[in-house]
Amino acid sequence: TITELTSLGVPVLCLCQNNKELTHTHASARFGVVSLGLGTLVDVSTISAHIQQLVDTPDLRRTLRERALHETAGRSNATIIKRMLERIGF
């Protein structure tokens, strides 16, 4: 999924499956994700051009990686559970 890939610093090209996914904030440039929008509306040439851009542009890949790692730093199931338990007084 996007979250797992970004937490590893992997740049992501995202095609949303439905309108609800278009609202997901973690599928954005801030998180190192290039969202191409609703997948049913994106043609193969657009996908191909974006893949080629990532292949040809190491600085872009580096920037996306840095954003992804920065935004997901400290995220883990253990961290999330710890925060939840702290909120309820455990």
Phi and psi restraints in degrees (range 20) as a CNS / XPLOR table:
assign (resid 1 and name C) (resid 2 and name N)
       (resid 2 and name CA) (resid 2 and name C) 1.0 -59.4 20.0 2
assign (resid 2 and name N) (resid 2 and name CA)
       (resid 2 and name C) (resid 3 and name N) 1.0 -45.6 20.0 2
assign (resid 2 and name C) (resid 3 and name N)
       (resid 3 and name CA) (resid 3 and name C) 1.0 -60.3 20.0 2
assign (resid 3 and name N) (resid 3 and name CA)
       (resid 3 and name C) (resid 4 and name N) 1.0 -44.5 20.0 2
assign (resid 3 and name C) (resid 4 and name N)
       (resid 4 and name CA) (resid 4 and name C) 1.0 -64.9 20.0 2
assign (resid 4 and name N) (resid 4 and name CA)
       (resid 4 and name C) (resid 5 and name N) 1.0 -43.5 20.0 2
assign (resid 4 and name C) (resid 5 and name N)
       (resid 5 and name CA) (resid 5 and name C) 1.0 -64.0 20.0 2
assign (resid 5 and name N) (resid 5 and name CA)
       (resid 5 and name C) (resid 6 and name N) 1.0 -45.5 20.0 2
assign (resid 5 and name C) (resid 6 and name N)
       (resid 6 and name CA) (resid 6 and name C) 1.0 -66.3 20.0 2
assign (resid 6 and name N) (resid 6 and name CA)
       (resid 6 and name C) (resid 7 and name N) 1.0 -34.6 20.0 2
assign (resid 6 and name C) (resid 7 and name N)
       (resid 7 and name CA) (resid 7 and name C) 1.0 -66.6 20.0 2
assign (resid 7 and name N) (resid 7 and name CA)
       (resid 7 and name C) (resid 8 and name N) 1.0 -19.2 20.0 2
assign (resid 7 and name C) (resid 8 and name N)
       (resid 8 and name CA) (resid 8 and name C) 1.0 -95.4 20.0 2
assign (resid 8 and name N) (resid 8 and name CA)
       (resid 8 and name C) (resid 9 and name N) 1.0 -2.5 20.0 2
assign (resid 8 and name C) (resid 9 and name N)
       (resid 9 and name CA) (resid 9 and name C) 1.0 80.8 20.0 2
assign (resid 9 and name N) (resid 9 and name CA)
       (resid 9 and name C) (resid 10 and name N) 1.0 21.6 20.0 2
assign (resid 9 and name C) (resid 10 and name N)
       (resid 10 and name CA) (resid 10 and name C) 1.0 -89.3 20.0 2
assign (resid 10 and name N) (resid 10 and name CA)
       (resid 10 and name C) (resid 11 and name N) 1.0 120.5 20.0 2
assign (resid 10 and name C) (resid 11 and name N)
       (resid 11 and name CA) (resid 11 and name C) 1.0 -60.9 20.0 2
assign (resid 11 and name N) (resid 11 and name CA)
       (resid 11 and name C) (resid 12 and name N) 1.0 142.3 20.0 2
assign (resid 11 and name C) (resid 12 and name N)
       (resid 12 and name CA) (resid 12 and name C) 1.0 -126.5 20.0 2
assign (resid 12 and name N) (resid 12 and name CA)
       (resid 12 and name C) (resid 13 and name N) 1.0 134.6 20.0 2
assign (resid 12 and name C) (resid 13 and name N)
       (resid 13 and name CA) (resid 13 and name C) 1.0 -100.7 20.0 2
assign (resid 13 and name N) (resid 13 and name CA)
       (resid 13 and name C) (resid 14 and name N) 1.0 126.9 20.0 2
assign (resid 13 and name C) (resid 14 and name N)
       (resid 14 and name CA) (resid 14 and name C) 1.0 -117.5 20.0 2
assign (resid 14 and name N) (resid 14 and name CA)
       (resid 14 and name C) (resid 15 and name N) 1.0 133.5 20.0 2
assign (resid 14 and name C) (resid 15 and name N)
       (resid 15 and name CA) (resid 15 and name C) 1.0 -116.6 20.0 2
assign (resid 15 and name N) (resid 15 and name CA)
       (resid 15 and name C) (resid 16 and name N) 1.0 117.2 20.0 2
assign (resid 15 and name C) (resid 16 and name N)
       (resid 16 and name CA) (resid 16 and name C) 1.0 -75.2 20.0 2
assign (resid 16 and name N) (resid 16 and name CA)
       (resid 16 and name C) (resid 17 and name N) 1.0 142.7 20.0 2
assign (resid 16 and name C) (resid 17 and name N)
       (resid 17 and name CA) (resid 17 and name C) 1.0 -86.2 20.0 2
assign (resid 17 and name N) (resid 17 and name CA)
       (resid 17 and name C) (resid 18 and name N) 1.0 -24.1 20.0 2
assign (resid 17 and name C) (resid 18 and name N)
       (resid 18 and name CA) (resid 18 and name C) 1.0 -154.8 20.0 2
assign (resid 18 and name N) (resid 18 and name CA)
       (resid 18 and name C) (resid 19 and name N) 1.0 173.3 20.0 2
assign (resid 18 and name C) (resid 19 and name N)
       (resid 19 and name CA) (resid 19 and name C) 1.0 -63.0 20.0 2
assign (resid 19 and name N) (resid 19 and name CA)
       (resid 19 and name C) (resid 20 and name N) 1.0 -34.0 20.0 2
assign (resid 19 and name C) (resid 20 and name N)
       (resid 20 and name CA) (resid 20 and name C) 1.0 -61.5 20.0 2
assign (resid 20 and name N) (resid 20 and name CA)
       (resid 20 and name C) (resid 21 and name N) 1.0 -39.8 20.0 2
assign (resid 20 and name C) (resid 21 and name N)
       (resid 21 and name CA) (resid 21 and name C) 1.0 -65.2 20.0 2
assign (resid 21 and name N) (resid 21 and name CA)
       (resid 21 and name C) (resid 22 and name N) 1.0 -22.6 20.0 2
assign (resid 21 and name C) (resid 22 and name N)
       (resid 22 and name CA) (resid 22 and name C) 1.0 -64.8 20.0 2
assign (resid 22 and name N) (resid 22 and name CA)
       (resid 22 and name C) (resid 23 and name N) 1.0 -19.5 20.0 2
assign (resid 22 and name C) (resid 23 and name N)
       (resid 23 and name CA) (resid 23 and name C) 1.0 -93.2 20.0 2
assign (resid 23 and name N) (resid 23 and name CA)
       (resid 23 and name C) (resid 24 and name N) 1.0 -4.7 20.0 2
assign (resid 23 and name C) (resid 24 and name N)
       (resid 24 and name CA) (resid 24 and name C) 1.0 -70.3 20.0 2
assign (resid 24 and name N) (resid 24 and name CA)
       (resid 24 and name C) (resid 25 and name N) 1.0 116.2 20.0 2
assign (resid 24 and name C) (resid 25 and name N)
       (resid 25 and name CA) (resid 25 and name C) 1.0 -69.8 20.0 2
assign (resid 25 and name N) (resid 25 and name CA)
       (resid 25 and name C) (resid 26 and name N) 1.0 -25.7 20.0 2
assign (resid 25 and name C) (resid 26 and name N)
       (resid 26 and name CA) (resid 26 and name C) 1.0 -74.1 20.0 2
assign (resid 26 and name N) (resid 26 and name CA)
       (resid 26 and name C) (resid 27 and name N) 1.0 -10.3 20.0 2
assign (resid 26 and name C) (resid 27 and name N)
       (resid 27 and name CA) (resid 27 and name C) 1.0 -98.7 20.0 2
assign (resid 27 and name N) (resid 27 and name CA)
       (resid 27 and name C) (resid 28 and name N) 1.0 58.7 20.0 2
assign (resid 27 and name C) (resid 28 and name N)
       (resid 28 and name CA) (resid 28 and name C) 1.0 -141.2 20.0 2
assign (resid 28 and name N) (resid 28 and name CA)
       (resid 28 and name C) (resid 29 and name N) 1.0 167.3 20.0 2
assign (resid 28 and name C) (resid 29 and name N)
       (resid 29 and name CA) (resid 29 and name C) 1.0 -58.3 20.0 2
assign (resid 29 and name N) (resid 29 and name CA)
       (resid 29 and name C) (resid 30 and name N) 1.0 -32.6 20.0 2
assign (resid 29 and name C) (resid 30 and name N)
       (resid 30 and name CA) (resid 30 and name C) 1.0 -55.9 20.0 2
assign (resid 30 and name N) (resid 30 and name CA)
       (resid 30 and name C) (resid 31 and name N) 1.0 -33.2 20.0 2
assign (resid 30 and name C) (resid 31 and name N)
       (resid 31 and name CA) (resid 31 and name C) 1.0 -98.1 20.0 2
assign (resid 31 and name N) (resid 31 and name CA)
       (resid 31 and name C) (resid 32 and name N) 1.0 12.2 20.0 2
assign (resid 31 and name C) (resid 32 and name N)
       (resid 32 and name CA) (resid 32 and name C) 1.0 80.2 20.0 2
assign (resid 32 and name N) (resid 32 and name CA)
       (resid 32 and name C) (resid 33 and name N) 1.0 22.5 20.0 2
assign (resid 32 and name C) (resid 33 and name N)
       (resid 33 and name CA) (resid 33 and name C) 1.0 -113.9 20.0 2
assign (resid 33 and name N) (resid 33 and name CA)
       (resid 33 and name C) (resid 34 and name N) 1.0 133.3 20.0 2
assign (resid 33 and name C) (resid 34 and name N)
       (resid 34 and name CA) (resid 34 and name C) 1.0 -100.1 20.0 2
assign (resid 34 and name N) (resid 34 and name CA)
       (resid 34 and name C) (resid 35 and name N) 1.0 105.3 20.0 2
assign (resid 34 and name C) (resid 35 and name N)
       (resid 35 and name CA) (resid 35 and name C) 1.0 -89.0 20.0 2
assign (resid 35 and name N) (resid 35 and name CA)
       (resid 35 and name C) (resid 36 and name N) 1.0 123.2 20.0 2
assign (resid 35 and name C) (resid 36 and name N)
       (resid 36 and name CA) (resid 36 and name C) 1.0 -93.5 20.0 2
assign (resid 36 and name N) (resid 36 and name CA)
       (resid 36 and name C) (resid 37 and name N) 1.0 0.6 20.0 2
assign (resid 36 and name C) (resid 37 and name N)
       (resid 37 and name CA) (resid 37 and name C) 1.0 94.4 20.0 2
assign (resid 37 and name N) (resid 37 and name CA)
       (resid 37 and name C) (resid 38 and name N) 1.0 -158.7 20.0 2
assign (resid 37 and name C) (resid 38 and name N)
       (resid 38 and name CA) (resid 38 and name C) 1.0 -69.3 20.0 2
assign (resid 38 and name N) (resid 38 and name CA)
       (resid 38 and name C) (resid 39 and name N) 1.0 118.9 20.0 2
assign (resid 38 and name C) (resid 39 and name N)
       (resid 39 and name CA) (resid 39 and name C) 1.0 -54.1 20.0 2
assign (resid 39 and name N) (resid 39 and name CA)
       (resid 39 and name C) (resid 40 and name N) 1.0 -36.6 20.0 2
assign (resid 39 and name C) (resid 40 and name N)
       (resid 40 and name CA) (resid 40 and name C) 1.0 -67.4 20.0 2
assign (resid 40 and name N) (resid 40 and name CA)
       (resid 40 and name C) (resid 41 and name N) 1.0 -15.1 20.0 2
assign (resid 40 and name C) (resid 41 and name N)
       (resid 41 and name CA) (resid 41 and name C) 1.0 -102.4 20.0 2
assign (resid 41 and name N) (resid 41 and name CA)
       (resid 41 and name C) (resid 42 and name N) 1.0 -1.5 20.0 2
assign (resid 41 and name C) (resid 42 and name N)
       (resid 42 and name CA) (resid 42 and name C) 1.0 -102.4 20.0 2
assign (resid 42 and name N) (resid 42 and name CA)
       (resid 42 and name C) (resid 43 and name N) 1.0 125.8 20.0 2
assign (resid 42 and name C) (resid 43 and name N)
       (resid 43 and name CA) (resid 43 and name C) 1.0 -88.3 20.0 2
assign (resid 43 and name N) (resid 43 and name CA)
       (resid 43 and name C) (resid 44 and name N) 1.0 164.9 20.0 2
assign (resid 43 and name C) (resid 44 and name N)
       (resid 44 and name CA) (resid 44 and name C) 1.0 -60.8 20.0 2
assign (resid 44 and name N) (resid 44 and name CA)
       (resid 44 and name C) (resid 45 and name N) 1.0 -36.3 20.0 2
assign (resid 44 and name C) (resid 45 and name N)
       (resid 45 and name CA) (resid 45 and name C) 1.0 -65.0 20.0 2
assign (resid 45 and name N) (resid 45 and name CA)
       (resid 45 and name C) (resid 46 and name N) 1.0 -34.0 20.0 2
assign (resid 45 and name C) (resid 46 and name N)
       (resid 46 and name CA) (resid 46 and name C) 1.0 -67.4 20.0 2
assign (resid 46 and name N) (resid 46 and name CA)
       (resid 46 and name C) (resid 47 and name N) 1.0 -45.2 20.0 2
assign (resid 46 and name C) (resid 47 and name N)
       (resid 47 and name CA) (resid 47 and name C) 1.0 -61.0 20.0 2
assign (resid 47 and name N) (resid 47 and name CA)
       (resid 47 and name C) (resid 48 and name N) 1.0 -46.3 20.0 2
assign (resid 47 and name C) (resid 48 and name N)
       (resid 48 and name CA) (resid 48 and name C) 1.0 -59.8 20.0 2
assign (resid 48 and name N) (resid 48 and name CA)
       (resid 48 and name C) (resid 49 and name N) 1.0 -43.6 20.0 2
assign (resid 48 and name C) (resid 49 and name N)
       (resid 49 and name CA) (resid 49 and name C) 1.0 -62.9 20.0 2
assign (resid 49 and name N) (resid 49 and name CA)
       (resid 49 and name C) (resid 50 and name N) 1.0 -39.8 20.0 2
assign (resid 49 and name C) (resid 50 and name N)
       (resid 50 and name CA) (resid 50 and name C) 1.0 -70.0 20.0 2
assign (resid 50 and name N) (resid 50 and name CA)
       (resid 50 and name C) (resid 51 and name N) 1.0 -38.5 20.0 2
assign (resid 50 and name C) (resid 51 and name N)
       (resid 51 and name CA) (resid 51 and name C) 1.0 -62.3 20.0 2
assign (resid 51 and name N) (resid 51 and name CA)
       (resid 51 and name C) (resid 52 and name N) 1.0 -45.5 20.0 2
assign (resid 51 and name C) (resid 52 and name N)
       (resid 52 and name CA) (resid 52 and name C) 1.0 -61.6 20.0 2
assign (resid 52 and name N) (resid 52 and name CA)
       (resid 52 and name C) (resid 53 and name N) 1.0 -39.6 20.0 2
assign (resid 52 and name C) (resid 53 and name N)
       (resid 53 and name CA) (resid 53 and name C) 1.0 -61.8 20.0 2
assign (resid 53 and name N) (resid 53 and name CA)
       (resid 53 and name C) (resid 54 and name N) 1.0 -42.2 20.0 2
assign (resid 53 and name C) (resid 54 and name N)
       (resid 54 and name CA) (resid 54 and name C) 1.0 -65.1 20.0 2
assign (resid 54 and name N) (resid 54 and name CA)
       (resid 54 and name C) (resid 55 and name N) 1.0 -40.4 20.0 2
assign (resid 54 and name C) (resid 55 and name N)
       (resid 55 and name CA) (resid 55 and name C) 1.0 -63.9 20.0 2
assign (resid 55 and name N) (resid 55 and name CA)
       (resid 55 and name C) (resid 56 and name N) 1.0 -41.6 20.0 2
assign (resid 55 and name C) (resid 56 and name N)
       (resid 56 and name CA) (resid 56 and name C) 1.0 -85.0 20.0 2
assign (resid 56 and name N) (resid 56 and name CA)
       (resid 56 and name C) (resid 57 and name N) 1.0 -9.0 20.0 2
assign (resid 56 and name C) (resid 57 and name N)
       (resid 57 and name CA) (resid 57 and name C) 1.0 -126.1 20.0 2
assign (resid 57 and name N) (resid 57 and name CA)
       (resid 57 and name C) (resid 58 and name N) 1.0 84.6 20.0 2
assign (resid 57 and name C) (resid 58 and name N)
       (resid 58 and name CA) (resid 58 and name C) 1.0 -59.7 20.0 2
assign (resid 58 and name N) (resid 58 and name CA)
       (resid 58 and name C) (resid 59 and name N) 1.0 -34.3 20.0 2
assign (resid 58 and name C) (resid 59 and name N)
       (resid 59 and name CA) (resid 59 and name C) 1.0 -64.2 20.0 2
assign (resid 59 and name N) (resid 59 and name CA)
       (resid 59 and name C) (resid 60 and name N) 1.0 -37.2 20.0 2
assign (resid 59 and name C) (resid 60 and name N)
       (resid 60 and name CA) (resid 60 and name C) 1.0 -65.2 20.0 2
assign (resid 60 and name N) (resid 60 and name CA)
       (resid 60 and name C) (resid 61 and name N) 1.0 -46.5 20.0 2
assign (resid 60 and name C) (resid 61 and name N)
       (resid 61 and name CA) (resid 61 and name C) 1.0 -58.9 20.0 2
assign (resid 61 and name N) (resid 61 and name CA)
       (resid 61 and name C) (resid 62 and name N) 1.0 -41.5 20.0 2
assign (resid 61 and name C) (resid 62 and name N)
       (resid 62 and name CA) (resid 62 and name C) 1.0 -63.9 20.0 2
assign (resid 62 and name N) (resid 62 and name CA)
       (resid 62 and name C) (resid 63 and name N) 1.0 -44.0 20.0 2
assign (resid 62 and name C) (resid 63 and name N)
       (resid 63 and name CA) (resid 63 and name C) 1.0 -63.2 20.0 2
assign (resid 63 and name N) (resid 63 and name CA)
       (resid 63 and name C) (resid 64 and name N) 1.0 -45.8 20.0 2
assign (resid 63 and name C) (resid 64 and name N)
       (resid 64 and name CA) (resid 64 and name C) 1.0 -61.9 20.0 2
assign (resid 64 and name N) (resid 64 and name CA)
       (resid 64 and name C) (resid 65 and name N) 1.0 -40.8 20.0 2
assign (resid 64 and name C) (resid 65 and name N)
       (resid 65 and name CA) (resid 65 and name C) 1.0 -61.9 20.0 2
assign (resid 65 and name N) (resid 65 and name CA)
       (resid 65 and name C) (resid 66 and name N) 1.0 -47.3 20.0 2
assign (resid 65 and name C) (resid 66 and name N)
       (resid 66 and name CA) (resid 66 and name C) 1.0 -62.0 20.0 2
assign (resid 66 and name N) (resid 66 and name CA)
       (resid 66 and name C) (resid 67 and name N) 1.0 -42.9 20.0 2
assign (resid 66 and name C) (resid 67 and name N)
       (resid 67 and name CA) (resid 67 and name C) 1.0 -62.1 20.0 2
assign (resid 67 and name N) (resid 67 and name CA)
       (resid 67 and name C) (resid 68 and name N) 1.0 -45.2 20.0 2
assign (resid 67 and name C) (resid 68 and name N)
       (resid 68 and name CA) (resid 68 and name C) 1.0 -60.6 20.0 2
assign (resid 68 and name N) (resid 68 and name CA)
       (resid 68 and name C) (resid 69 and name N) 1.0 -48.5 20.0 2
assign (resid 68 and name C) (resid 69 and name N)
       (resid 69 and name CA) (resid 69 and name C) 1.0 -65.5 20.0 2
assign (resid 69 and name N) (resid 69 and name CA)
       (resid 69 and name C) (resid 70 and name N) 1.0 -38.8 20.0 2
assign (resid 69 and name C) (resid 70 and name N)
       (resid 70 and name CA) (resid 70 and name C) 1.0 -63.3 20.0 2
assign (resid 70 and name N) (resid 70 and name CA)
       (resid 70 and name C) (resid 71 and name N) 1.0 -47.4 20.0 2
assign (resid 70 and name C) (resid 71 and name N)
       (resid 71 and name CA) (resid 71 and name C) 1.0 -72.4 20.0 2
assign (resid 71 and name N) (resid 71 and name CA)
       (resid 71 and name C) (resid 72 and name N) 1.0 -23.3 20.0 2
assign (resid 71 and name C) (resid 72 and name N)
       (resid 72 and name CA) (resid 72 and name C) 1.0 -105.3 20.0 2
assign (resid 72 and name N) (resid 72 and name CA)
       (resid 72 and name C) (resid 73 and name N) 1.0 3.8 20.0 2
assign (resid 72 and name C) (resid 73 and name N)
       (resid 73 and name CA) (resid 73 and name C) 1.0 -57.9 20.0 2
assign (resid 73 and name N) (resid 73 and name CA)
       (resid 73 and name C) (resid 74 and name N) 1.0 133.3 20.0 2
assign (resid 73 and name C) (resid 74 and name N)
       (resid 74 and name CA) (resid 74 and name C) 1.0 82.3 20.0 2
assign (resid 74 and name N) (resid 74 and name CA)
       (resid 74 and name C) (resid 75 and name N) 1.0 -1.9 20.0 2
assign (resid 74 and name C) (resid 75 and name N)
       (resid 75 and name CA) (resid 75 and name C) 1.0 -86.0 20.0 2
assign (resid 75 and name N) (resid 75 and name CA)
       (resid 75 and name C) (resid 76 and name N) 1.0 127.3 20.0 2
assign (resid 75 and name C) (resid 76 and name N)
       (resid 76 and name CA) (resid 76 and name C) 1.0 -163.9 20.0 2
assign (resid 76 and name N) (resid 76 and name CA)
       (resid 76 and name C) (resid 77 and name N) 1.0 161.1 20.0 2
assign (resid 76 and name C) (resid 77 and name N)
       (resid 77 and name CA) (resid 77 and name C) 1.0 -59.9 20.0 2
assign (resid 77 and name N) (resid 77 and name CA)
       (resid 77 and name C) (resid 78 and name N) 1.0 -40.5 20.0 2
assign (resid 77 and name C) (resid 78 and name N)
       (resid 78 and name CA) (resid 78 and name C) 1.0 -62.8 20.0 2
assign (resid 78 and name N) (resid 78 and name CA)
       (resid 78 and name C) (resid 79 and name N) 1.0 -42.8 20.0 2
assign (resid 78 and name C) (resid 79 and name N)
       (resid 79 and name CA) (resid 79 and name C) 1.0 -64.0 20.0 2
assign (resid 79 and name N) (resid 79 and name CA)
       (resid 79 and name C) (resid 80 and name N) 1.0 -44.0 20.0 2
assign (resid 79 and name C) (resid 80 and name N)
       (resid 80 and name CA) (resid 80 and name C) 1.0 -62.7 20.0 2
assign (resid 80 and name N) (resid 80 and name CA)
       (resid 80 and name C) (resid 81 and name N) 1.0 -45.4 20.0 2
assign (resid 80 and name C) (resid 81 and name N)
       (resid 81 and name CA) (resid 81 and name C) 1.0 -63.6 20.0 2
assign (resid 81 and name N) (resid 81 and name CA)
       (resid 81 and name C) (resid 82 and name N) 1.0 -41.6 20.0 2
assign (resid 81 and name C) (resid 82 and name N)
       (resid 82 and name CA) (resid 82 and name C) 1.0 -59.1 20.0 2
assign (resid 82 and name N) (resid 82 and name CA)
       (resid 82 and name C) (resid 83 and name N) 1.0 -45.6 20.0 2
assign (resid 82 and name C) (resid 83 and name N)
       (resid 83 and name CA) (resid 83 and name C) 1.0 -63.0 20.0 2
assign (resid 83 and name N) (resid 83 and name CA)
       (resid 83 and name C) (resid 84 and name N) 1.0 -40.5 20.0 2
assign (resid 83 and name C) (resid 84 and name N)
       (resid 84 and name CA) (resid 84 and name C) 1.0 -63.4 20.0 2
assign (resid 84 and name N) (resid 84 and name CA)
       (resid 84 and name C) (resid 85 and name N) 1.0 -44.7 20.0 2
assign (resid 84 and name C) (resid 85 and name N)
       (resid 85 and name CA) (resid 85 and name C) 1.0 -64.8 20.0 2
assign (resid 85 and name N) (resid 85 and name CA)
       (resid 85 and name C) (resid 86 and name N) 1.0 -39.6 20.0 2
assign (resid 85 and name C) (resid 86 and name N)
       (resid 86 and name CA) (resid 86 and name C) 1.0 -61.5 20.0 2
assign (resid 86 and name N) (resid 86 and name CA)
       (resid 86 and name C) (resid 87 and name N) 1.0 -38.7 20.0 2
assign (resid 86 and name C) (resid 87 and name N)
       (resid 87 and name CA) (resid 87 and name C) 1.0 -64.7 20.0 2
assign (resid 87 and name N) (resid 87 and name CA)
       (resid 87 and name C) (resid 88 and name N) 1.0 -33.1 20.0 2
assign (resid 87 and name C) (resid 88 and name N)
       (resid 88 and name CA) (resid 88 and name C) 1.0 -96.4 20.0 2
assign (resid 88 and name N) (resid 88 and name CA)
       (resid 88 and name C) (resid 89 and name N) 1.0 7.5 20.0 2
assign (resid 88 and name C) (resid 89 and name N)
       (resid 89 and name CA) (resid 89 and name C) 1.0 91.7 20.0 2
assign (resid 89 and name N) (resid 89 and name CA)
       (resid 89 and name C) (resid 90 and name N) 1.0 18.9 20.0 2
